[in-house]
């Protein structure tokens, strides 16, 4: 299983899109909503990104073990 990873900045805010290489379906899409505000909000956004990446990784591991 492979992925295409698209990373960009939109109005100075990071965006990430991960697409399954075989099916061309979007597996994960993230954009930073709270950049430039207080530190706790930025930290929450980074935690949200890593949570989504972890879930995608777990999903891949489960599908590989079947």
Secondary structure, 3 states (H helix, E strand, C coil): CCEEEEEEEECCEEEEEEEECCCCCEEEEEECCCCCCCHHHHHHHHHHHHHHHHHHHHHHHHHHHC
